[in-house]
Amino acid sequence: MMEVTFEIVERYGVITEHPTGWNKELNKVAWNGNKPKWDIRDWSPDHEQMGRGITLTDEEMAKVVGLYGEEK
């Protein structure tokens, strides 16, 4: 099985703080040495472990923001 590598390139903020110490965060993450993508997922306090999440390209994130803006 291939090892997954990651680098949190930029931290944007915490979306939800969980009582366990883990937080749902919005970050830019480079997975397996690739170009950084927008990333929403739960992270352990030391950022060594993560839960399942979603990654988005810049174009996908712009579409999400646009769709959200239309609802307001």
mmCIF file as Biopython writes it, N, C-alpha, C and O atoms, coordinates in Angstrom:
data_model
#
loop_
_atom_site.group_PDB
_atom_site.id
_atom_site.type_symbol
_atom_site.label_atom_id
_atom_site.label_alt_id
_atom_site.label_comp_id
_atom_site.label_asym_id
_atom_site.label_entity_id
_atom_site.label_seq_id
_atom_site.pdbx_PDB_ins_code
_atom_site.Cartn_x
_atom_site.Cartn_y
_atom_site.Cartn_z
_atom_site.occupancy
_atom_site.B_iso_or_equiv
_atom_site.auth_seq_id
_atom_site.auth_asym_id
_atom_site.pdbx_PDB_model_num
ATOM 1   N N  . MET A ? 1  ? 0.848   -1.180 0.000  1.0 0.0 1  A 1 
ATOM 2   C CA . MET A ? 1  ? 0.000   0.000  0.000  1.0 0.0 1  A 1 
ATOM 3   C C  . MET A ? 1  ? 0.896   1.245  0.000  1.0 0.0 1  A 1 
ATOM 4   O O  . MET A ? 1  ? 1.876   1.315  0.741  1.0 0.0 1  A 1 
ATOM 5   N N  . MET A ? 2  ? 0.551   2.209  -0.827 1.0 0.0 2  A 1 
ATOM 6   C CA . MET A ? 2  ? 1.341   3.429  -0.946 1.0 0.0 2  A 1 
ATOM 7   C C  . MET A ? 2  ? 1.119   4.341  0.269  1.0 0.0 2  A 1 
ATOM 8   O O  . MET A ? 2  ? -0.010  4.529  0.724  1.0 0.0 2  A 1 
ATOM 9   N N  . GLU A ? 3  ? 2.212   4.896  0.776  1.0 0.0 3  A 1 
ATOM 10  C CA . GLU A ? 3  ? 2.117   5.830  1.894  1.0 0.0 3  A 1 
ATOM 11  C C  . GLU A ? 3  ? 1.628   7.183  1.381  1.0 0.0 3  A 1 
ATOM 12  O O  . GLU A ? 3  ? 2.112   7.687  0.367  1.0 0.0 3  A 1 
ATOM 13  N N  . VAL A ? 4  ? 0.676   7.756  2.085  1.0 0.0 4  A 1 
ATOM 14  C CA . VAL A ? 4  ? 0.151   9.076  1.731  1.0 0.0 4  A 1 
ATOM 15  C C  . VAL A ? 4  ? 0.969   10.121 2.480  1.0 0.0 4  A 1 
ATOM 16  O O  . VAL A ? 4  ? 1.119   10.050 3.699  1.0 0.0 4  A 1 
ATOM 17  N N  . THR A ? 5  ? 1.497   11.094 1.736  1.0 0.0 5  A 1 
ATOM 18  C CA . THR A ? 5  ? 2.241   12.179 2.359  1.0 0.0 5  A 1 
ATOM 19  C C  . THR A ? 5  ? 1.448   13.470 2.203  1.0 0.0 5  A 1 
ATOM 20  O O  . THR A ? 5  ? 0.650   13.624 1.278  1.0 0.0 5  A 1 
ATOM 21  N N  . PHE A ? 6  ? 1.687   14.392 3.127  1.0 0.0 6  A 1 
ATOM 22  C CA . PHE A ? 6  ? 0.975   15.658 3.055  1.0 0.0 6  A 1 
ATOM 23  C C  . PHE A ? 6  ? 1.813   16.755 3.688  1.0 0.0 6  A 1 
ATOM 24  O O  . PHE A ? 6  ? 2.656   16.511 4.551  1.0 0.0 6  A 1 
ATOM 25  N N  . GLU A ? 7  ? 1.552   17.970 3.230  1.0 0.0 7  A 1 
ATOM 26  C CA . GLU A ? 7  ? 2.138   19.165 3.838  1.0 0.0 7  A 1 
ATOM 27  C C  . GLU A ? 7  ? 1.043   20.216 3.911  1.0 0.0 7  A 1 
ATOM 28  O O  . GLU A ? 7  ? 0.469   20.599 2.892  1.0 0.0 7  A 1 
ATOM 29  N N  . ILE A ? 8  ? 0.757   20.680 5.122  1.0 0.0 8  A 1 
ATOM 30  C CA . ILE A ? 8  ? -0.192  21.779 5.268  1.0 0.0 8  A 1 
ATOM 31  C C  . ILE A ? 8  ? 0.560   23.049 4.887  1.0 0.0 8  A 1 
ATOM 32  O O  . ILE A ? 8  ? 1.432   23.511 5.623  1.0 0.0 8  A 1 
ATOM 33  N N  . VAL A ? 9  ? 0.215   23.606 3.736  1.0 0.0 9  A 1 
ATOM 34  C CA . VAL A ? 9  ? 0.914   24.762 3.176  1.0 0.0 9  A 1 
ATOM 35  C C  . VAL A ? 9  ? 0.427   26.056 3.825  1.0 0.0 9  A 1 
ATOM 36  O O  . VAL A ? 9  ? 1.211   26.965 4.098  1.0 0.0 9  A 1 
ATOM 37  N N  . GLU A ? 10 ? -0.893  26.123 4.067  1.0 0.0 10 A 1 
ATOM 38  C CA . GLU A ? 10 ? -1.464  27.319 4.685  1.0 0.0 10 A 1 
ATOM 39  C C  . GLU A ? 10 ? -2.689  26.927 5.492  1.0 0.0 10 A 1 
ATOM 40  O O  . GLU A ? 10 ? -3.545  26.177 5.025  1.0 0.0 10 A 1 
ATOM 41  N N  . ARG A ? 11 ? -2.761  27.446 6.709  1.0 0.0 11 A 1 
ATOM 42  C CA . ARG A ? 11 ? -3.920  27.213 7.576  1.0 0.0 11 A 1 
ATOM 43  C C  . ARG A ? 11 ? -4.818  28.434 7.528  1.0 0.0 11 A 1 
ATOM 44  O O  . ARG A ? 11 ? -4.380  29.554 7.788  1.0 0.0 11 A 1 
ATOM 45  N N  . TYR A ? 12 ? -6.081  28.207 7.192  1.0 0.0 12 A 1 
ATOM 46  C CA . TYR A ? 12 ? -7.033  29.316 7.104  1.0 0.0 12 A 1 
ATOM 47  C C  . TYR A ? 12 ? -7.865  29.464 8.361  1.0 0.0 12 A 1 
ATOM 48  O O  . TYR A ? 12 ? -8.218  30.582 8.736  1.0 0.0 12 A 1 
ATOM 49  N N  . GLY A ? 13 ? -8.188  28.357 9.022  1.0 0.0 13 A 1 
ATOM 50  C CA . GLY A ? 13 ? -8.932  28.495 10.259 1.0 0.0 13 A 1 
ATOM 51  C C  . GLY A ? 13 ? -9.710  27.266 10.654 1.0 0.0 13 A 1 
ATOM 52  O O  . GLY A ? 13 ? -9.843  26.309 9.891  1.0 0.0 13 A 1 
ATOM 53  N N  . VAL A ? 14 ? -10.221 27.320 11.874 1.0 0.0 14 A 1 
ATOM 54  C CA . VAL A ? 14 ? -11.018 26.241 12.455 1.0 0.0 14 A 1 
ATOM 55  C C  . VAL A ? 14 ? -12.485 26.503 12.144 1.0 0.0 14 A 1 
ATOM 56  O O  . VAL A ? 14 ? -12.995 27.600 12.373 1.0 0.0 14 A 1 
ATOM 57  N N  . ILE A ? 15 ? -13.153 25.489 11.621 1.0 0.0 15 A 1 
ATOM 58  C CA . ILE A ? 15 ? -14.586 25.569 11.321 1.0 0.0 15 A 1 
ATOM 59  C C  . ILE A ? 15 ? -15.382 25.125 12.538 1.0 0.0 15 A 1 
ATOM 60  O O  . ILE A ? 15 ? -16.361 25.767 12.920 1.0 0.0 15 A 1 
ATOM 61  N N  . THR A ? 16 ? -14.953 24.011 13.150 1.0 0.0 16 A 1 
ATOM 62  C CA . THR A ? 16 ? -15.630 23.462 14.319 1.0 0.0 16 A 1 
ATOM 63  C C  . THR A ? 16 ? -14.590 22.935 15.302 1.0 0.0 16 A 1 
ATOM 64  O O  . THR A ? 16 ? -13.654 22.236 14.914 1.0 0.0 16 A 1 
ATOM 65  N N  . GLU A ? 17 ? -14.762 23.276 16.575 1.0 0.0 17 A 1 
ATOM 66  C CA . GLU A ? 17 ? -13.922 22.713 17.632 1.0 0.0 17 A 1 
ATOM 67  C C  . GLU A ? 17 ? -14.690 21.569 18.291 1.0 0.0 17 A 1 
ATOM 68  O O  . GLU A ? 17 ? -15.818 21.754 18.749 1.0 0.0 17 A 1 
ATOM 69  N N  . HIS A ? 18 ? -14.079 20.397 18.337 1.0 0.0 18 A 1 
ATOM 70  C CA . HIS A ? 18 ? -14.714 19.221 18.938 1.0 0.0 18 A 1 
ATOM 71  C C  . HIS A ? 18 ? -14.202 19.043 20.372 1.0 0.0 18 A 1 
ATOM 72  O O  . HIS A ? 18 ? -13.057 19.393 20.656 1.0 0.0 18 A 1 
ATOM 73  N N  . PRO A ? 19 ? -15.022 18.510 21.276 1.0 0.0 19 A 1 
ATOM 74  C CA . PRO A ? 19 ? -14.590 18.292 22.659 1.0 0.0 19 A 1 
ATOM 75  C C  . PRO A ? 19 ? -13.405 17.335 22.775 1.0 0.0 19 A 1 
ATOM 76  O O  . PRO A ? 19 ? -12.721 17.322 23.798 1.0 0.0 19 A 1 
ATOM 77  N N  . THR A ? 20 ? -13.158 16.540 21.745 1.0 0.0 20 A 1 
ATOM 78  C CA . THR A ? 20 ? -12.060 15.569 21.759 1.0 0.0 20 A 1 
ATOM 79  C C  . THR A ? 20 ? -10.699 16.239 21.547 1.0 0.0 20 A 1 
ATOM 80  O O  . THR A ? 20 ? -9.660  15.606 21.731 1.0 0.0 20 A 1 
ATOM 81  N N  . GLY A ? 21 ? -10.707 17.525 21.158 1.0 0.0 21 A 1 
ATOM 82  C CA . GLY A ? 21 ? -9.462  18.215 20.836 1.0 0.0 21 A 1 
ATOM 83  C C  . GLY A ? 21 ? -9.207  18.285 19.343 1.0 0.0 21 A 1 
ATOM 84  O O  . GLY A ? 21 ? -8.401  19.092 18.878 1.0 0.0 21 A 1 
ATOM 85  N N  . TRP A ? 22 ? -9.902  17.432 18.589 1.0 0.0 22 A 1 
ATOM 86  C CA . TRP A ? 22 ? -9.791  17.482 17.142 1.0 0.0 22 A 1 
ATOM 87  C C  . TRP A ? 22 ? -10.606 18.675 16.631 1.0 0.0 22 A 1 
ATOM 88  O O  . TRP A ? 22 ? -11.595 19.068 17.251 1.0 0.0 22 A 1 
ATOM 89  N N  . ASN A ? 23 ? -10.189 19.242 15.507 1.0 0.0 23 A 1 
ATOM 90  C CA . ASN A ? 23 ? -10.901 20.378 14.914 1.0 0.0 23 A 1 
ATOM 91  C C  . ASN A ? 23 ? -11.139 20.155 13.430 1.0 0.0 23 A 1 
ATOM 92  O O  . ASN A ? 23 ? -10.286 19.619 12.722 1.0 0.0 23 A 1 
ATOM 93  N N  . LYS A ? 24 ? -12.312 20.576 12.969 1.0 0.0 24 A 1 
ATOM 94  C CA . LYS A ? 24 ? -12.569 20.616 11.526 1.0 0.0 24 A 1 
ATOM 95  C C  . LYS A ? 24 ? -11.970 21.919 11.029 1.0 0.0 24 A 1 
ATOM 96  O O  . LYS A ? 24 ? -12.308 22.990 11.534 1.0 0.0 24 A 1 
ATOM 97  N N  . GLU A ? 25 ? -11.072 21.839 10.030 1.0 0.0 25 A 1 
ATOM 98  C CA . GLU A ? 25 ? -10.315 23.002 9.583  1.0 0.0 25 A 1 
ATOM 99  C C  . GLU A ? 25 ? -10.386 23.187 8.077  1.0 0.0 25 A 1 
ATOM 100 O O  . GLU A ? 25 ? -10.614 22.244 7.320  1.0 0.0 25 A 1 
ATOM 101 N N  . LEU A ? 26 ? -10.182 24.437 7.667  1.0 0.0 26 A 1 
ATOM 102 C CA . LEU A ? 26 ? -9.988  24.779 6.262  1.0 0.0 26 A 1 
ATOM 103 C C  . LEU A ? 26 ? -8.519  25.107 6.081  1.0 0.0 26 A 1 
ATOM 104 O O  . LEU A ? 26 ? -8.001  26.040 6.694  1.0 0.0 26 A 1 
ATOM 105 N N  . ASN A ? 27 ? -7.850  24.336 5.236  1.0 0.0 27 A 1 
ATOM 106 C CA . ASN A ? 27 ? -6.425  24.509 4.975  1.0 0.0 27 A 1 
ATOM 107 C C  . ASN A ? 27 ? -6.143  24.352 3.489  1.0 0.0 27 A 1 
ATOM 108 O O  . ASN A ? 27 ? -6.999  23.901 2.728  1.0 0.0 27 A 1 
ATOM 109 N N  . LYS A ? 28 ? -4.938  24.727 3.084  1.0 0.0 28 A 1 
ATOM 110 C CA . LYS A ? 28 ? -4.404  24.369 1.771  1.0 0.0 28 A 1 
ATOM 111 C C  . LYS A ? 28 ? -3.378  23.277 2.043  1.0 0.0 28 A 1 
ATOM 112 O O  . LYS A ? 28 ? -2.431  23.485 2.801  1.0 0.0 28 A 1 
ATOM 113 N N  . VAL A ? 29 ? -3.569  22.108 1.422  1.0 0.0 29 A 1 
ATOM 114 C CA . VAL A ? 29 ? -2.723  20.953 1.681  1.0 0.0 29 A 1 
ATOM 115 C C  . VAL A ? 29 ? -2.177  20.406 0.365  1.0 0.0 29 A 1 
ATOM 116 O O  . VAL A ? 29 ? -2.914  20.255 -0.610 1.0 0.0 29 A 1 
ATOM 117 N N  . ALA A ? 30 ? -0.880  20.111 0.350  1.0 0.0 30 A 1 
ATOM 118 C CA . ALA A ? 30 ? -0.246  19.440 -0.783 1.0 0.0 30 A 1 
ATOM 119 C C  . ALA A ? 30 ? -0.187  17.950 -0.452 1.0 0.0 30 A 1 
ATOM 120 O O  . ALA A ? 30 ? 0.526   17.537 0.462  1.0 0.0 30 A 1 
ATOM 121 N N  . TRP A ? 31 ? -0.933  17.159 -1.194 1.0 0.0 31 A 1 
ATOM 122 C CA . TRP A ? 31 ? -0.980  15.714 -0.980 1.0 0.0 31 A 1 
ATOM 123 C C  . TRP A ? 31 ? -0.013  15.026 -1.929 1.0 0.0 31 A 1 
ATOM 124 O O  . TRP A ? 31 ? -0.034  15.279 -3.134 1.0 0.0 31 A 1 
ATOM 125 N N  . ASN A ? 32 ? 0.830   14.162 -1.394 1.0 0.0 32 A 1 
ATOM 126 C CA . ASN A ? 32 ? 1.768   13.357 -2.184 1.0 0.0 32 A 1 
ATOM 127 C C  . ASN A ? 32 ? 2.633   14.206 -3.106 1.0 0.0 32 A 1 
ATOM 128 O O  . ASN A ? 32 ? 2.943   13.799 -4.226 1.0 0.0 32 A 1 
ATOM 129 N N  . GLY A ? 33 ? 3.023   15.393 -2.631 1.0 0.0 33 A 1 
ATOM 130 C CA . GLY A ? 33 ? 3.912   16.253 -3.402 1.0 0.0 33 A 1 
ATOM 131 C C  . GLY A ? 33 ? 3.251   16.992 -4.550 1.0 0.0 33 A 1 
ATOM 132 O O  . GLY A ? 33 ? 3.935   17.634 -5.347 1.0 0.0 33 A 1 
ATOM 133 N N  . ASN A ? 34 ? 1.930   16.911 -4.647 1.0 0.0 34 A 1 
ATOM 134 C CA . ASN A ? 34 ? 1.200   17.593 -5.717 1.0 0.0 34 A 1 
ATOM 135 C C  . ASN A ? 34 ? 0.898   19.039 -5.348 1.0 0.0 34 A 1 
ATOM 136 O O  . ASN A ? 34 ? 1.170   19.471 -4.228 1.0 0.0 34 A 1 
ATOM 137 N N  . LYS A ? 35 ? 0.333   19.784 -6.295 1.0 0.0 35 A 1 
ATOM 138 C CA . LYS A ? 35 ? -0.066  21.170 -6.082 1.0 0.0 35 A 1 
ATOM 139 C C  . LYS A ? 35 ? -1.060  21.239 -4.922 1.0 0.0 35 A 1 
ATOM 140 O O  . LYS A ? 35 ? -1.956  20.400 -4.831 1.0 0.0 35 A 1 
ATOM 141 N N  . PRO A ? 36 ? -0.915  22.226 -4.036 1.0 0.0 36 A 1 
ATOM 142 C CA . PRO A ? 36 ? -1.850  22.338 -2.905 1.0 0.0 36 A 1 
ATOM 143 C C  . PRO A ? 36 ? -3.294  22.528 -3.363 1.0 0.0 36 A 1 
ATOM 144 O O  . PRO A ? 36 ? -3.573  23.193 -4.361 1.0 0.0 36 A 1 
ATOM 145 N N  . LYS A ? 37 ? -4.198  21.922 -2.599 1.0 0.0 37 A 1 
ATOM 146 C CA . LYS A ? 37 ? -5.638  22.057 -2.837 1.0 0.0 37 A 1 
ATOM 147 C C  . LYS A ? 37 ? -6.309  22.516 -1.552 1.0 0.0 37 A 1 
ATOM 148 O O  . LYS A ? 37 ? -5.778  22.328 -0.457 1.0 0.0 37 A 1 
ATOM 149 N N  . TRP A ? 38 ? -7.471  23.113 -1.699 1.0 0.0 38 A 1 
ATOM 150 C CA . TRP A ? 38 ? -8.293  23.446 -0.544 1.0 0.0 38 A 1 
ATOM 151 C C  . TRP A ? 38 ? -8.690  22.142 0.125  1.0 0.0 38 A 1 
ATOM 152 O O  . TRP A ? 38 ? -8.966  21.152 -0.552 1.0 0.0 38 A 1 
ATOM 153 N N  . ASP A ? 39 ? -8.718  22.136 1.447  1.0 0.0 39 A 1 
ATOM 154 C CA . ASP A ? 39 ? -8.954  20.903 2.182  1.0 0.0 39 A 1 
ATOM 155 C C  . ASP A ? 39 ? -9.807  21.192 3.411  1.0 0.0 39 A 1 
ATOM 156 O O  . ASP A ? 39 ? -9.495  22.084 4.200  1.0 0.0 39 A 1 
ATOM 157 N N  . ILE A ? 40 ? -10.880 20.434 3.562  1.0 0.0 40 A 1 
ATOM 158 C CA . ILE A ? 40 ? -11.755 20.530 4.738  1.0 0.0 40 A 1 
ATOM 159 C C  . ILE A ? 40 ? -11.805 19.151 5.363  1.0 0.0 40 A 1 
ATOM 160 O O  . ILE A ? 40 ? -12.271 18.198 4.739  1.0 0.0 40 A 1 
ATOM 161 N N  . ARG A ? 41 ? -11.317 19.040 6.616  1.0 0.0 41 A 1 
ATOM 162 C CA . ARG A ? 41 ? -11.335 17.760 7.324  1.0 0.0 41 A 1 
ATOM 163 C C  . ARG A ? 41 ? -11.029 17.973 8.799  1.0 0.0 41 A 1 
ATOM 164 O O  . ARG A ? 41 ? -10.608 19.054 9.210  1.0 0.0 41 A 1 
ATOM 165 N N  . ASP A ? 42 ? -11.248 16.919 9.593  1.0 0.0 42 A 1 
ATOM 166 C CA . ASP A ? 42 ? -10.885 16.939 11.014 1.0 0.0 42 A 1 
ATOM 167 C C  . ASP A ? 42 ? -9.412  16.588 11.161 1.0 0.0 42 A 1 
ATOM 168 O O  . ASP A ? 42 ? -8.892  15.699 10.487 1.0 0.0 42 A 1 
ATOM 169 N N  . TRP A ? 43 ? -8.747  17.323 12.075 1.0 0.0 43 A 1 
ATOM 170 C CA . TRP A ? 43 ? -7.331  17.103 12.364 1.0 0.0 43 A 1 
ATOM 171 C C  . TRP A ? 43 ? -7.134  16.919 13.858 1.0 0.0 43 A 1 
ATOM 172 O O  . TRP A ? 43 ? -7.818  17.544 14.668 1.0 0.0 43 A 1 
ATOM 173 N N  . SER A ? 44 ? -6.195  16.057 14.213 1.0 0.0 44 A 1 
ATOM 174 C CA . SER A ? 44 ? -5.805  15.910 15.611 1.0 0.0 44 A 1 
ATOM 175 C C  . SER A ? 44 ? -5.081  17.182 16.042 1.0 0.0 44 A 1 
ATOM 176 O O  . SER A ? 44 ? -4.633  17.949 15.190 1.0 0.0 44 A 1 
ATOM 177 N N  . PRO A ? 45 ? -4.957  17.424 17.349 1.0 0.0 45 A 1 
ATOM 178 C CA . PRO A ? 45 ? -4.315  18.649 17.825 1.0 0.0 45 A 1 
ATOM 179 C C  . PRO A ? 45 ? -2.890  18.851 17.287 1.0 0.0 45 A 1 
ATOM 180 O O  . PRO A ? 45 ? -2.474  19.988 17.063 1.0 0.0 45 A 1 
ATOM 181 N N  . ASP A ? 46 ? -2.142  17.763 17.080 1.0 0.0 46 A 1 
ATOM 182 C CA . ASP A ? 46 ? -0.764  17.887 16.586 1.0 0.0 46 A 1 
ATOM 183 C C  . ASP A ? 46 ? -0.666  17.816 15.056 1.0 0.0 46 A 1 
ATOM 184 O O  . ASP A ? 46 ? 0.434   17.867 14.505 1.0 0.0 46 A 1 
ATOM 185 N N  . HIS A ? 47 ? -1.789  17.700 14.380 1.0 0.0 47 A 1 
ATOM 186 C CA . HIS A ? 47 ? -1.866  17.610 12.917 1.0 0.0 47 A 1 
ATOM 187 C C  . HIS A ? 47 ? -1.098  16.416 12.347 1.0 0.0 47 A 1 
ATOM 188 O O  . HIS A ? 47 ? -0.644  16.446 11.203 1.0 0.0 47 A 1 
ATOM 189 N N  . GLU A ? 48 ? -0.960  15.363 13.161 1.0 0.0 48 A 1 
ATOM 190 C CA . GLU A ? 48 ? -0.308  14.141 12.693 1.0 0.0 48 A 1 
ATOM 191 C C  . GLU A ? 48 ? -1.330  13.118 12.197 1.0 0.0 48 A 1 
ATOM 192 O O  . GLU A ? 48 ? -0.997  12.229 11.415 1.0 0.0 48 A 1 
ATOM 193 N N  . GLN A ? 49 ? -2.587  13.252 12.662 1.0 0.0 49 A 1 
ATOM 194 C CA . GLN A ? 49 ? -3.658  12.354 12.237 1.0 0.0 49 A 1 
ATOM 195 C C  . GLN A ? 49 ? -4.803  13.184 11.691 1.0 0.0 49 A 1 
ATOM 196 O O  . GLN A ? 49 ? -5.014  14.330 12.088 1.0 0.0 49 A 1 
ATOM 197 N N  . MET A ? 50 ? -5.543  12.570 10.763 1.0 0.0 50 A 1 
ATOM 198 C CA . MET A ? 50 ? -6.670  13.281 10.160 1.0 0.0 50 A 1 
ATOM 199 C C  . MET A ? 50 ? -7.833  12.335 9.942  1.0 0.0 50 A 1 
ATOM 200 O O  . MET A ? 50 ? -7.669  11.118 9.860  1.0 0.0 50 A 1 
ATOM 201 N N  . GLY A ? 51 ? -9.015  12.930 9.850  1.0 0.0 51 A 1 
ATOM 202 C CA . GLY A ? 51 ? -10.204 12.171 9.501  1.0 0.0 51 A 1 
ATOM 203 C C  . GLY A ? 51 ? -10.462 12.282 8.014  1.0 0.0 51 A 1 
ATOM 204 O O  . GLY A ? 51 ? -9.691  12.898 7.278  1.0 0.0 51 A 1 
ATOM 205 N N  . ARG A ? 52 ? -11.540 11.686 7.587  1.0 0.0 52 A 1 
ATOM 206 C CA . ARG A ? 52 ? -11.926 11.809 6.183  1.0 0.0 52 A 1 
ATOM 207 C C  . ARG A ? 52 ? -12.325 13.248 5.905  1.0 0.0 52 A 1 
ATOM 208 O O  . ARG A ? 52 ? -12.820 13.955 6.784  1.0 0.0 52 A 1 
ATOM 209 N N  . GLY A ? 53 ? -12.104 13.662 4.686  1.0 0.0 53 A 1 
ATOM 210 C CA . GLY A ? 53 ? -12.429 15.034 4.341  1.0 0.0 53 A 1 
ATOM 211 C C  . GLY A ? 53 ? -12.662 15.194 2.858  1.0 0.0 53 A 1 
ATOM 212 O O  . GLY A ? 53 ? -12.917 14.228 2.140  1.0 0.0 53 A 1 
ATOM 213 N N  . ILE A ? 54 ? -12.570 16.423 2.417  1.0 0.0 54 A 1 
ATOM 214 C CA . ILE A ? 54 ? -12.780 16.753 1.017  1.0 0.0 54 A 1 
ATOM 215 C C  . ILE A ? 54 ? -11.690 17.706 0.573  1.0 0.0 54 A 1 
ATOM 216 O O  . ILE A ? 54 ? -11.299 18.607 1.315  1.0 0.0 54 A 1 
ATOM 217 N N  . THR A ? 55 ? -11.196 17.502 -0.648 1.0 0.0 55 A 1 
ATOM 218 C CA . THR A ? 55 ? -10.233 18.425 -1.235 1.0 0.0 55 A 1 
ATOM 219 C C  . THR A ? 55 ? -10.854 19.031 -2.483 1.0 0.0 55 A 1 
ATOM 220 O O  . THR A ? 55 ? -11.586 18.365 -3.215 1.0 0.0 55 A 1 
ATOM 221 N N  . LEU A ? 56 ? -10.552 20.297 -2.715 1.0 0.0 56 A 1 
ATOM 222 C CA . LEU A ? 56 ? -11.104 21.026 -3.857 1.0 0.0 56 A 1 
ATOM 223 C C  . LEU A ? 56 ? -10.008 21.803 -4.562 1.0 0.0 56 A 1 
ATOM 224 O O  . LEU A ? 56 ? -9.116  22.356 -3.919 1.0 0.0 56 A 1 
ATOM 225 N N  . THR A ? 57 ? -10.077 21.843 -5.890 1.0 0.0 57 A 1 
ATOM 226 C CA . THR A ? 57 ? -9.185  22.708 -6.655 1.0 0.0 57 A 1 
ATOM 227 C C  . THR A ? 57 ? -9.625  24.150 -6.449 1.0 0.0 57 A 1 
ATOM 228 O O  . THR A ? 57 ? -10.691 24.402 -5.887 1.0 0.0 57 A 1 
ATOM 229 N N  . ASP A ? 58 ? -8.812  25.094 -6.901 1.0 0.0 58 A 1 
ATOM 230 C CA . ASP A ? 58 ? -9.201  26.510 -6.811 1.0 0.0 58 A 1 
ATOM 231 C C  . ASP A ? 58 ? -10.514 26.751 -7.546 1.0 0.0 58 A 1 
ATOM 232 O O  . ASP A ? 58 ? -11.367 27.495 -7.063 1.0 0.0 58 A 1 
ATOM 233 N N  . GLU A ? 59 ? -10.682 26.128 -8.706 1.0 0.0 59 A 1 
ATOM 234 C CA . GLU A ? 59 ? -11.905 26.313 -9.503 1.0 0.0 59 A 1 
ATOM 235 C C  . GLU A ? 59 ? -13.121 25.749 -8.771 1.0 0.0 59 A 1 
ATOM 236 O O  . GLU A ? 59 ? -14.187 26.364 -8.772 1.0 0.0 59 A 1 
ATOM 237 N N  . GLU A ? 60 ? -12.964 24.584 -8.150 1.0 0.0 60 A 1 
ATOM 238 C CA . GLU A ? 60 ? -14.068 23.978 -7.407 1.0 0.0 60 A 1 
ATOM 239 C C  . GLU A ? 60 ? -14.431 24.828 -6.193 1.0 0.0 60 A 1 
ATOM 240 O O  . GLU A ? 60 ? -15.611 25.014 -5.897 1.0 0.0 60 A 1 
ATOM 241 N N  . MET A ? 61 ? -13.426 25.342 -5.492 1.0 0.0 61 A 1 
ATOM 242 C CA . MET A ? 61 ? -13.687 26.177 -4.317 1.0 0.0 61 A 1 
ATOM 243 C C  . MET A ? 61 ? -14.413 27.460 -4.730 1.0 0.0 61 A 1 
ATOM 244 O O  . MET A ? 61 ? -15.340 27.894 -4.046 1.0 0.0 61 A 1 
ATOM 245 N N  . ALA A ? 62 ? -14.000 28.062 -5.834 1.0 0.0 62 A 1 
ATOM 246 C CA . ALA A ? 62 ? -14.676 29.269 -6.332 1.0 0.0 62 A 1 
ATOM 247 C C  . ALA A ? 62 ? -16.138 28.966 -6.645 1.0 0.0 62 A 1 
ATOM 248 O O  . ALA A ? 62 ? -17.011 29.790 -6.371 1.0 0.0 62 A 1 
ATOM 249 N N  . LYS A ? 63 ? -16.411 27.799 -7.213 1.0 0.0 63 A 1 
ATOM 250 C CA . LYS A ? 63 ? -17.784 27.410 -7.519 1.0 0.0 63 A 1 
ATOM 251 C C  . LYS A ? 63 ? -18.601 27.244 -6.235 1.0 0.0 63 A 1 
ATOM 252 O O  . LYS A ? 63 ? -19.740 27.704 -6.166 1.0 0.0 63 A 1 
ATOM 253 N N  . VAL A ? 64 ? -18.033 26.594 -5.228 1.0 0.0 64 A 1 
ATOM 254 C CA . VAL A ? 64 ? -18.713 26.411 -3.932 1.0 0.0 64 A 1 
ATOM 255 C C  . VAL A ? 64 ? -19.046 27.754 -3.320 1.0 0.0 64 A 1 
ATOM 256 O O  . VAL A ? 64 ? -20.173 27.977 -2.877 1.0 0.0 64 A 1 
ATOM 257 N N  . VAL A ? 65 ? -18.057 28.668 -3.290 1.0 0.0 65 A 1 
ATOM 258 C CA . VAL A ? 65 ? -18.264 30.000 -2.716 1.0 0.0 65 A 1 
ATOM 259 C C  . VAL A ? 65 ? -19.351 30.734 -3.497 1.0 0.0 65 A 1 
ATOM 260 O O  . VAL A ? 65 ? -20.202 31.397 -2.902 1.0 0.0 65 A 1 
ATOM 261 N N  . GLY A ? 66 ? -19.328 30.620 -4.819 1.0 0.0 66 A 1 
ATOM 262 C CA . GLY A ? 66 ? -20.341 31.261 -5.652 1.0 0.0 66 A 1 
ATOM 263 C C  . GLY A ? 66 ? -21.736 30.710 -5.378 1.0 0.0 66 A 1 
ATOM 264 O O  . GLY A ? 66 ? -22.701 31.467 -5.273 1.0 0.0 66 A 1 
ATOM 265 N N  . LEU A ? 67 ? -21.835 29.394 -5.264 1.0 0.0 67 A 1 
ATOM 266 C CA . LEU A ? 67 ? -23.121 28.777 -4.971 1.0 0.0 67 A 1 
ATOM 267 C C  . LEU A ? 67 ? -23.646 29.204 -3.609 1.0 0.0 67 A 1 
ATOM 268 O O  . LEU A ? 67 ? -24.839 29.463 -3.451 1.0 0.0 67 A 1 
ATOM 269 N N  . TYR A ? 68 ? -22.761 29.277 -2.632 1.0 0.0 68 A 1 
ATOM 270 C CA . TYR A ? 68 ? -23.146 29.715 -1.295 1.0 0.0 68 A 1 
ATOM 271 C C  . TYR A ? 68 ? -23.625 31.171 -1.344 1.0 0.0 68 A 1 
ATOM 272 O O  . TYR A ? 68 ? -24.628 31.520 -0.721 1.0 0.0 68 A 1 
ATOM 273 N N  . GLY A ? 69 ? -22.916 32.001 -2.076 1.0 0.0 69 A 1 
ATOM 274 C CA . GLY A ? 69 ? -23.276 33.413 -2.207 1.0 0.0 69 A 1 
ATOM 275 C C  . GLY A ? 69 ? -24.642 33.609 -2.844 1.0 0.0 69 A 1 
ATOM 276 O O  . GLY A ? 69 ? -25.354 34.555 -2.505 1.0 0.0 69 A 1 
ATOM 277 N N  . GLU A ? 70 ? -25.015 32.725 -3.764 1.0 0.0 70 A 1 
ATOM 278 C CA . GLU A ? 70 ? -26.314 32.810 -4.408 1.0 0.0 70 A 1 
ATOM 279 C C  . GLU A ? 70 ? -27.447 32.538 -3.442 1.0 0.0 70 A 1 
ATOM 280 O O  . GLU A ? 70 ? -28.562 33.026 -3.630 1.0 0.0 70 A 1 
ATOM 281 N N  . GLU A ? 71 ? -27.167 31.761 -2.407 1.0 0.0 71 A 1 
ATOM 282 C CA . GLU A ? 71 ? -28.190 31.391 -1.421 1.0 0.0 71 A 1 
ATOM 283 C C  . GLU A ? 71 ? -28.449 32.491 -0.418 1.0 0.0 71 A 1 
ATOM 284 O O  . GLU A ? 71 ? -29.489 32.484 0.240  1.0 0.0 71 A 1 
ATOM 285 N N  . LYS A ? 72 ? -27.536 33.439 -0.281 1.0 0.0 72 A 1 
ATOM 286 C CA . LYS A ? 72 ? -27.657 34.499 0.720  1.0 0.0 72 A 1 
ATOM 287 C C  . LYS A ? 72 ? -28.600 35.578 0.290  1.0 0.0 72 A 1 
ATOM 288 O O  . LYS A ? 72 ? -28.810 36.543 1.024  1.0 0.0 72 A 1 
#
